[in-house]
Amino acid sequence: MGFKRGKSGNPGGRPAGSRNKASIAMDALLDGEAEAITKKCIELAKAGDGPALRLCLERIVPPRRERTVSFDMPLLEEASDCVTAMASIMRAVSSGDLTPGEADALSRIVEGCAKAIELNDIAERVAKLERQQGTRT
């Protein structure tokens, strides 16, 4: 008979926190051996085994995902400040102080601030119009 087309045999999906059989089996095999395996890996790394050395280093010093950027971002309070900020970002890229990727991330921040400033300006204008309409009626 089988399952009906379009109907899941398990509509609730896999339970949260459940593990597959391979992971459970691997944990059982490694149970109690982690210390010995770690020592062996360190011995191999000390002996010059490249993959073992890389594995040990990755555990000691995880790779950096992003570097810290020191950049004087102008204060963003008005729409014109966003134009100034974008010009500063472009100058920093041109001079090599920022990478294009870093500039892209900073530009998205400036863009978000510009949208917030614009929405705030619109909200203030609407409130002003509503107050004016309220005084006329």
Secondary structure, 3 states (H helix, E strand, C coil): CCCCCCCCCCCCCCCCCCCCHHHHHHHHHHCCCHHHHHHHHHHHHHCCCHHHHHHHHHHHCCCCCCCCCCCCCCCCCCHHHHHHHHHHHHHHHHHCCCCHHHHHHHHHHHHHHHHHHHHHHHHHHHHHHHHHHHHHC
